[in-house]
Amino acid sequence: MTSTKKALIAAAVAVVFAMGLIYWQVKARKTGPVELTAEDMQLIAEDQPAQMRARLATDEAARKDFAKDVKTLLAVAEEAEAHGVGNAPDVKRQLEFQKSSVIAQYYFEKQGENSTGDITDTQVDEFFKQPANQHKFDEIIADAKSKDPQMASQEIPPEQLNMLKQRLGRIYIAEKKAMDQGMDKKPEVRVQMELQRARVLAQKYFEDKLRDKTKAT
């Protein structure tokens, strides 16, 4: 897709949102109001796959459904917060990791093709020599095992464990680099962090509170 066409699609979506099709506030009980403006929704739309962006630009029904889906996601996440879902230690760790991943992904995208080349294996090894960082890694592995009985019943091979450590280390190091450059304050990053947080909370809420109610009789 050419930059001109992408710009036209973004403009079309922005006009629709700005006209008031999508604007709401979800008042979170603990963290204050979560507000997504027309500009926020434009950023969310622009982050969709090309086919979806094109559809949003030309299909009013698709735009309304898209808005409804995002609004529902935030509403369920708010309800999850109200029920204390985000207070569980494992959920807190998951939320923190997802936040790190969003920020790191933005950093990698800005670096281009050699996105991970400026973070070496040696730097990752040094990163995990710090007890706090190693502890964070150990907790992630423990959480993963607790959710997968098969994984919990066997030891992770050293080479696989090292590969995971290299991947996670690069995420945390990239996050630090991005935050040093103020990338975490970018509107598009802020919106993605909020959406990812909502996804985690909504999914966990469904698993913990709603699954029994939705089982077929």
BELDAGI-V209765 format. One record per residue. N is the residue number from 1. RES is the residue in one letter. PSI is psi as a letter, one per 40 degrees, with the letter a starting at -180 (* if undefined). OMEGA is omega in degrees with one decimal (* if undefined). D_FIRST is the distance of its C-alpha to the first C-alpha in Angstrom with 1 decimal. Layout:
N|RES|PSI|OMEGA|D_FIRST + N|RES|PSI|OMEGA|D_FIRST
This chain:
1|M|h|-179.4|0.0 + 2|T|i|-179.3|3.8 + 3|S|d|179.7|6.6 + 4|T|d|-179.3|8.3 + 5|K|d|178.9|6.5 + 6|K|d|179.7|6.5 + 7|A|d|179.3|10.0 + 8|L|d|178.5|11.0 + 9|I|d|179.7|10.5 + 10|A|d|-179.6|12.4 + 11|A|d|-179.7|14.9 + 12|A|d|178.8|15.5 + 13|V|d|-178.3|16.2 + 14|A|d|-179.5|18.3 + 15|V|d|-179.3|20.4 + 16|V|d|-179.1|21.2 + 17|F|d|-177.4|22.3 + 18|A|d|179.4|24.2 + 19|M|e|175.3|26.1 + 20|G|e|176.9|27.7 + 21|L|d|-178.3|26.1 + 22|I|h|170.9|25.6 + 23|Y|h|179.8|28.1 + 24|W|i|174.5|30.8 + 25|Q|h|173.4|33.1 + 26|V|h|-175.2|34.3 + 27|K|h|178.4|37.6 + 28|A|i|-174.2|38.0 + 29|R|d|-173.4|41.8 + 30|K|d|-171.7|41.8 + 31|T|e|-178.4|38.9 + 32|G|i|-175.5|38.7 + 33|P|h|172.3|36.2 + 34|V|h|-175.1|32.6 + 35|E|h|172.1|30.7 + 36|L|h|-179.2|27.0 + 37|T|i|175.8|26.2 + 38|A|d|179.4|23.5 + 39|E|d|177.3|21.8 + 40|D|d|-179.3|22.2 + 41|M|d|176.1|20.7 + 42|Q|d|179.1|17.6 + 43|L|d|178.2|17.3 + 44|I|d|180.0|17.8 + 45|A|d|-178.8|15.2 + 46|E|d|-178.8|12.5 + 47|D|e|178.8|13.7 + 48|Q|i|175.5|13.2 + 49|P|i|-174.7|10.9 + 50|A|d|-178.5|7.6 + 51|Q|d|179.3|10.0 + 52|M|d|178.9|12.6 + 53|R|d|-179.5|10.8 + 54|A|d|179.8|10.1 + 55|R|d|179.5|13.7 + 56|L|d|-177.9|15.1 + 57|A|d|-172.7|13.9 + 58|T|e|-173.2|15.7 + 59|D|h|-177.7|18.4 + 60|E|d|179.1|21.3 + 61|A|d|178.9|23.1 + 62|A|d|179.0|20.2 + 63|R|d|-179.9|20.2 + 64|K|d|178.1|24.0 + 65|D|d|179.6|24.0 + 66|F|d|179.2|21.5 + 67|A|d|-179.5|23.9 + 68|K|d|-179.1|26.9 + 69|D|d|-179.3|25.7 + 70|V|d|179.5|25.1 + 71|K|d|178.7|28.4 + 72|T|d|178.9|30.2 + 73|L|d|-179.5|29.1 + 74|L|d|-179.8|30.5 + 75|A|d|178.4|33.6 + 76|V|d|178.3|34.4 + 77|A|d|177.2|33.8 + 78|E|d|178.4|36.2 + 79|E|d|177.6|38.7 + 80|A|d|177.3|38.4 + 81|E|d|-178.3|39.2 + 82|A|d|179.4|42.2 + 83|H|e|175.1|43.5 + 84|G|e|-178.5|43.3 + 85|V|d|-177.4|40.7 + 86|G|e|-178.2|39.2 + 87|N|e|-180.0|42.7 + 88|A|h|-177.0|43.1 + 89|P|d|-178.4|43.0 + 90|D|d|178.1|40.6 + 91|V|d|176.5|38.2 + 92|K|d|179.1|38.5 + 93|R|d|179.1|37.6 + 94|Q|d|178.8|34.6 + 95|L|d|179.9|33.4 + 96|E|d|179.6|34.0 + 97|F|d|179.0|32.1 + 98|Q|d|175.9|29.1 + 99|K|d|178.5|29.1 + 100|S|d|-177.9|29.5 + 101|S|d|179.5|26.5 + 102|V|d|-179.2|24.2 + 103|I|d|180.0|25.4 + 104|A|d|-179.8|25.3 + 105|Q|d|178.3|21.7 + 106|Y|d|177.9|20.6 + 107|Y|d|-179.5|22.8 + 108|F|d|179.7|21.4 + 109|E|d|-179.6|17.8 + 110|K|d|179.7|19.1 + 111|Q|e|177.8|21.0 + 112|G|a|-173.1|18.2 + 113|E|d|-178.2|19.0 + 114|N|f|-169.1|22.7 + 115|S|d|-178.3|22.4 + 116|T|e|-175.5|25.8 + 117|G|d|-178.9|27.5 + 118|D|e|174.9|29.2 + 119|I|h|-174.3|31.0 + 120|T|i|176.8|33.6 + 121|D|d|179.9|35.7 + 122|T|d|178.4|38.7 + 123|Q|d|178.4|37.2 + 124|V|d|178.4|36.5 + 125|D|d|178.9|40.1 + 126|E|d|179.6|41.5 + 127|F|d|-176.4|39.5 + 128|F|e|171.9|41.2 + 129|K|e|175.8|44.6 + 130|Q|h|-175.0|44.7 + 131|P|d|-178.3|46.5 + 132|A|d|-179.7|44.3 + 133|N|d|177.0|41.1 + 134|Q|d|178.3|42.8 + 135|H|d|178.4|44.1 + 136|K|d|178.6|40.6 + 137|F|d|-179.9|39.4 + 138|D|d|179.6|42.6 + 139|E|d|178.6|42.0 + 140|I|d|178.6|38.4 + 141|I|d|179.3|39.9 + 142|A|d|177.7|42.8 + 143|D|d|-179.7|40.5 + 144|A|d|179.3|38.5 + 145|K|d|-178.6|41.8 + 146|S|d|-178.8|43.2 + 147|K|e|-177.3|40.3 + 148|D|g|-177.9|40.6 + 149|P|d|180.0|44.1 + 150|Q|d|179.0|43.4 + 151|M|d|-177.8|42.0 + 152|A|d|-175.0|44.9 + 153|S|e|-178.9|47.4 + 154|Q|i|178.5|46.5 + 155|E|i|176.3|46.1 + 156|I|h|179.6|42.6 + 157|P|i|-178.0|43.0 + 158|P|d|-178.6|43.1 + 159|E|d|177.4|40.2 + 160|Q|d|178.2|38.0 + 161|L|d|179.0|39.3 + 162|N|d|177.9|38.5 + 163|M|d|177.4|35.0 + 164|L|d|-179.3|34.5 + 165|K|d|178.3|36.2 + 166|Q|d|179.6|33.9 + 167|R|d|-178.5|30.8 + 168|L|d|178.7|32.3 + 169|G|d|179.2|33.8 + 170|R|d|177.4|30.5 + 171|I|d|-177.4|29.1 + 172|Y|d|178.2|32.2 + 173|I|d|178.1|32.3 + 174|A|d|177.6|28.6 + 175|E|d|179.8|29.4 + 176|K|d|178.6|32.3 + 177|K|d|-179.6|30.4 + 178|A|d|-179.1|27.7 + 179|M|d|176.1|30.5 + 180|D|d|179.9|32.4 + 181|Q|e|177.7|29.4 + 182|G|e|-177.1|29.2 + 183|M|d|-179.0|25.8 + 184|D|e|179.3|27.3 + 185|K|e|-179.8|27.8 + 186|K|h|-179.5|24.1 + 187|P|d|-177.7|23.3 + 188|E|d|177.4|20.3 + 189|V|d|178.9|22.6 + 190|R|d|-179.1|25.5 + 191|V|d|-179.8|23.6 + 192|Q|d|177.0|22.5 + 193|M|d|-179.9|26.1 + 194|E|d|179.5|27.5 + 195|L|d|-179.2|25.4 + 196|Q|d|176.4|26.2 + 197|R|d|-179.9|29.8 + 198|A|d|179.8|29.8 + 199|R|d|-178.9|28.5 + 200|V|d|-178.3|31.3 + 201|L|d|-178.9|34.0 + 202|A|d|-179.9|33.1 + 203|Q|d|179.7|33.0 + 204|K|d|179.0|36.3 + 205|Y|d|178.2|37.9 + 206|F|d|-178.9|37.1 + 207|E|d|-173.8|38.6 + 208|D|d|-169.6|41.7 + 209|K|d|-168.8|42.5 + 210|L|e|-173.3|40.9 + 211|R|d|-179.7|40.8 + 212|D|d|-177.3|44.5 + 213|K|e|-176.1|44.1 + 214|T|e|176.3|41.2 + 215|K|i|179.4|43.0 + 216|A|i|177.9|43.9 + 217|T|*|*|47.6
